[in-house]
Amino acid sequence: MMKRLSFILLLCAIVSVAGAQKIIHTFQDIPLSDALKYIQEQATDYNITFIYDELEDFRVTTHIRNKSVPEAILQIVGFYPVRVVKSGKHEIYVECTHKTDHHLTGTIVDERGQPIAFANIAILSPSDSTLLGGGVSNESGYFAVPIEQDKVLTRISYVGYKTIYRQCNGTGLGMIRMQPETQTLKGVTVKGQRLLYTATDRGLQVSIQGTPLEQFGSVTDMLTHLPLMMSNGEIAGHGKPEIYINNKKMRNEDELNRLRADEILSAEIITNPGVEYGAEVTSVIRLKTIRKTGEGWSGNFSAFYSQGKEYYANGNAALNYRTRNGMDFFARGFLTSNNLVVNATANDQLQASSTWDFKKENTFLNRYNYYFVDLGWNWEISEKHSLGLTYTANNYITDATRSIETDEEVWRDHQSWEAETNKTVTSLKPRMEHAVNAYYVGKIGNWKLDFSADYYGGQSESEMDGGTVGEKGVSSNTLTKNNLLAEKLVVTAPIPKGTLTFGEEVSGVDRKSDFTQSGFSADNSVHQQTVTWSLFANYALQVRKFNLNAGLRWQNEHNDYETNGQKDLEQSPNYHVLIPRLSLSYRTERWTHTFSYQCFRRNPAYSTLSTAVNYRSKYEYQTGNPYLRPTTTHYVSWTTNYRWVHAELYYQYIKNLNYSFQVAYDDTNHPGVILDDRRNVPQCQNYGLEINVTPKIGIWQMNYSADFYFNNRDLEAIGIKHKWNGLGTYFNLDNTLSLPHDWLLNIRMELQPYNEQGCSQTKTTGGIDLRLSHQFLKDKSLSVAIFANDIFHTRYIEMTAYGGINVRTQFKEYRDARRIGINLSWKFNATKSRYKGSHAGQSERNRL
């Protein structure tokens, strides 16, 4: 009865809201015709008549706050040469008063790249400076002024800035950067505060351009300083995000190292991703680069070096050539030398037919030298249509090596058994990997299309040699071949009272892995084929202050798993699942509240499905589990935003969590050996609260996060009886100080106090990082940063864990986090890549 009454009350509330003809909406750089189309969809009492094509060049950026339909139309029209006529009570006519075939367009920004609204644009005759027409820039700095002449002289002026004259032979001036006048008024002080982000119904929209974030060198560095972001690259409570750059899915994390932070206009942090993203995607970051026009050559170069116990260095160069007809040709190269040392100590115990105790001192050393190259072409035919093609190749330079050296003391039943040194070296052989991506992004009428297709092919070969010093060695070889074909189509269409997004995604994977060894386990050959296809649809509805998003993804997966040439039916399951996602937001001028429910489904990585038993040391082996089931997560959250305060309360129910598990390998033939494999935990429940505040106080931009969480895991179902449900916490204080003369100082402090979660006890850890940067040259094209990470050498990971049946692990690990370094970057000219593609089948590529 109460449920029925609540439903009736909610329905009445929605009906009453719909009846009140008020518009609340934010328009961000869209054509005036599209803005009028949106208002028409919301207006049940008005009929708006206009000619679509003649208004398309006029772009709108503004926020409508509780306006009537006529008031909203007047606001979006602004100072454009457009007339609004109301006829009777229900008819509104909108038309351009100066009808021409061409409009002179451009965007006006200040010396820091911020848009200048209400700047004056005068159209003059080049011969005698006669005034021919004019206009005013809107809130995003954009203007569109009708012109009839082929050649005109433009005069751009704004109070407090130097007047600019530009002669134009076409219809586009691109971005015009104005410089302040040296004369200023005395005795006037204007104080204000620009918010670092604004809340949306999907997450947060963060400004990069014009904020301290644009001075953080590479995008990799910048991302960790965004609101809600942790130093490990995850979004608090939402895991590792998928990242898109201008609609193009990021293929490799090194792509972020090549991109400069000052090339980014904004970053959208999506914590409520829709069904157009894969079933496994728990969060998304969409980066939008600064749109610039121009022709000819442009490029950027950067170099990075950091030193700890070992060094890490990279260098990259990107060149772009843009033609007058909208074509881009680009080439990018990236070279890295990655050397990482990890020191760890451990005290492990295995209780089998005997009690085994191990005391270890481990040194892990990884050395990778590799490169990758991008070659591509884009063609922006018009604002409505663009397409492109990119080819990527990457490979190791000589062998990449992973070595583990262990000094180990072993006790059996509390009696000294042996002391030994183990050394294992795994070499990854150079093997070329290839990837091709093609895309089309377009608009046909009011319908938007986003299509992409991908091919990926690569081989990897690893050789392991190792064993106990002084004894007969062991060896193994693993040869893996991967192939992927995928395509994805997303369509967005306006429908009455909302927007419908729908599409499909198909991917096919063929993976072969051959494992041979010297006698410590068994040879293994696996052939896996997976075909996944999905259909999805999402409906978005805005009714006054309410925003509703409801979506459904139907995902179908067909598996074919062969071991040593024999198909295994039990390991070849087919799945047909529905993935629902829903969010409801209520928004006022300062407050945003969002309730959301989301379902996620993640397949295990292909490498974890192998039955091959790999050698790690004399007493440690590792394998996979072909019977692992996909992990399904149900996520319910309530989010509230008020100005610079963000808070989220969430609950997670996880089914079939993919979990690392330890057990005795073979107590008869290999006594004392611990086998590390993978198991499914039947169910887990997580609860959490996340708080983030980002006030700006003078030159100080603060970004403070606090996370509180409980993890309740049913580990007893897989044989682990230890269980703690203690409170876990994480605190991050990120301070950025904008100093005079383009200097920037960042001080970051992290703290994760002692906590007991599941079957583990983790000691307090944290650290302090410093970064000082400066921008040189008049156009600030040269950037230099020096940094020092983990100054007090405190980022240890220290834990006691009961991670299997009768297995206890105590370890302390340090991953060479104490480092100093320098980052240099330089860019020239202003053109930007127009690549707008996304990637199909990305989840399958991640599994590979």
C-alpha angles and dihedrals in degrees: 000000000000091000091052092048092049091050092050091049092049091048091050091050092052092047092050091049092049090052094059107083099221126132124217115172143126117229114200117194098317129142116272089237091058091048091053089047090055093049090049090055090053096043113083094169099048137062113208117201123194142138107256100209098049092058099041097094092057107088125201131215113167144110118243111209118195095318130158117245095261091045091050092051092050090051096052092045090054113156096342117125090257127126124215116200124183114207117192118325102308110027125088123180121198121188141158110254094203107049113196137148093239139046126196106229136184146132125249120209135171128242091283094048096257116143117257113218123205096017112157120244115193122191111214135182110255091220103052105000092246112169109251101170144311151198147192131250119245130228092287092049092253123138136181117190122181113241132182101184125083092222124037139163116230126204116199118191139168131170111269095017134092114262114247127210119199130178112215129196095178140033102271130070094175117203117351115198114203124206125215122253115250090229113082136177114254126221096030121111122184117193126189144141128228113210115236091223144005125220121245133184089259101041136288133337108211125196114223103168112078094015131095088259091077090067098061097101110228123029088242090064094041096053094062089060096055120109113277092014122129125210091253091063096256128123109239108261093357105071129220111348128224108238127216126189111201091335091312116119113236108248101190132016089233086069087074091053089058094052120080122226091228089061090064121092098186144343124220113205107203113195093165103051117189128233092266084080121072122280090249096052111110097171140005137205116201115195120199118197124216108271111230132170130214144111136248130027129351134158150147137229130196141174130195131190131175130174130204123136084318130021134246121198137168139173132189141181130194127189127188131186118193125193128208094251093061101267123139127198116188142176127189131185129189129185125185138182107194118186119171130174123193123190119199140167124200142184109197132177132197122189111201127126082322132027110248124195123190129192112191141181109195132191117190118192124184123187120184128169112179145146140199133195132203123201118180152155131209131184120197097195091180138327086281101049135041135155138176150172130217131187120196129189127181136173144159120263104229117331120329110219137203114189130184121192117186131186103199137184115196129199125189116199088346092304122115106259106175145323118220148155120236124194126183126179122189116193121201109206122222108263123166117239122199132199132178126190127185126181145177124197116183150145124228110186105312093335120101121206129197115181128171136171129194141194123188127179130169148142130216129192126188128184122196124199122173150105141140115328108252095021134087110288130233130221142182140181128210121191117185129183121192131188129176134182120181144158135186135190126192120185125189118195132174114235131176111298095358152009128280121208117187140155149126140257129199130182135173124196129191115186129175124185125181118190124188127175143180100251109290092107132347137293116257137193121188130183116188127184122181129179116188126182129175140185120200141177134182129190120204120193130179120195112176105294095355126090120190125191118180123172142167130197121195108202125188124188128186119191132193114187123183126183118195090343096310122110114233110209093192090055093046104071125167120217131201110180140163118223112198125190128182137174134175121192133189115199136187131168093282107008129069122181122184132184115192141176120194136176122207131186124191127187118214117258112266092241091061091057093064122110093205113123110221126201117236100161139331091282101030129070129170134206143156135238121239090194095065113132125217116268116242121197128191111199125191121180145167116208128189127187127187115176103296096354121095125181130174129186114193146176126199130194111192124191122197098003111199103239136181110239134188129205141151109285104208114340093192105044099022106028116191096017116135116211118208112204139148130266137178116245104213096222143356133181124203128187126188151163123208124191125185127177125183110179120165114220112183108298091349119096108189124198110183125175132183123184127190121184147162125207118201111186128179094223094150088075089068095041103270110125100179112097134172127176099186126151115272120204138185128186128191127181113186113184122188120185119195103211127192122279095030097299119144127194123193125189117184125187125186130186130180109178126210113291141173115217129164108323098339141082115206124194126224116283138169144123150206126243130190128199129179121185139174135191119221138195126039094280092042089237094141117069127184125185133177122193145180120201129199092005095183096043094240105130095106123147108218122173147156112211136177094205103166148358108325092339124125124183128193116181143161119200137182120190101200091266095153101092143147124204153149133235123199126184136169132180133188133202124003111260120120133199112263094204106145103169127126128203129256123211092018095151090057091050089052091051090051 
